[in-house]
Amino acid sequence: MTDRSHEQQADATTARQKEIQREQDRKDAQQSEQKKSKSAVQAGDRQQPEPPQPPQHQEKPGIEADLDPAPRYSAPGYRGSDKLKDKVALITGGDSGIGRAVAVLYGREGADVAIVYLSEDQDARDTKKAVEAEGARCITLSGDVRDPAFCNQAVEDTVKAFGKLDILVNNAAFQEHAASIEDITDERLDETLRTNIYGYFYIARAAVPHLPEGGCIINTGSVTGLRGSPQLLDYSSTKGAIHAFTRSLASNLIDKGIRVNAVAPGPVWTPLNPADRPAEGVKKFGAQTQMGRAAQPEELSPAYVFLAAPCCSSYITGIVLPITGNAGD
């Protein structure tokens, strides 16, 4: 082959590769436009709200009644079938968000419910009303889960009101973002640790003597406990600790016939996040997920029913169930 032939072959290859590139560039541009106009994934039985949400910020601990749009907790497509008939559940952080949605479905499945909350009295009353509308009994208990004496009292009050305790859901949480580890003071670190992990430990310790064989504990972890989070150093650390606590306590209690599991949610539309993020940061909350939106509390609560119901999960203990809006978590 002559030098000229080699040059022609090289030129032809270059032209061919450029055309491959141009074709891919056209496809990339089309896909980019499609992504811009693409709606969030809707895989449930009703259309859920999508970003953007109105900019909003709340003072802690956050009030569900003030959120726009209102979080969805009623799960109208979920039909109860006595999976938790005659059970008694204690739910921390049960006044709003995931806790409220879980309380409502537990009531729908036949359980009586005790709700522990901090100071959100109106939210707690609204949740109590929603649980009672399902035909279940409900009490509300205001207090601080950082206090072991209150945790002991909450368990005792639940047993006094309903005669027993079958299910503990640890769900209360404190979250505040920080750009740097240097911004996390000892006081802030103590607040997060004592609420998110000490509180779980205290109330579980109080509950275990009352839980029967077949009873269970469900802890709320987080995707941040699986992946970490650069802006939530202390919060994600506690969530990782909750995952380890779940697995360890499951092993510790298995001989008693008490199951312990956790749910690790991704972004969920609850008061926790507008009470943490700047108002503008709320607009696209959840858009970074592969689903393209935050979950609604009613999309999480059936998992808590599944993990609590002996007819569904009697052979499951020590798992951390990711519900994150992403494949592969």
Protein Blocks (a to p, Z undefined) as FASTA:
>chain_A
ZZklmmmmmmmmmmmmmmmmmmmmmmmmmmmmmmmmpccddfbfbdcdddddddddddde
bjfklpccdddfklmmbccehklgoiacddehklgcjllmmmmmmmmnopacddddfklm
mlmmmmmmmmmmnopacddddddfklmklmmmmmmmmmmmnopafbdcdfbdcddddfbf
klmcfklmmmmmmmmmmmmmmmmmmmmmmpcghiacdddddfklmnopfklmmlmmmmmm
mmmmmmmmmmmmmmnopacddddddddddfklmmmmcfklmmmgoklpmnopacdfklmm
mmmmmmmmmklmmmgghiacddehpghZZ
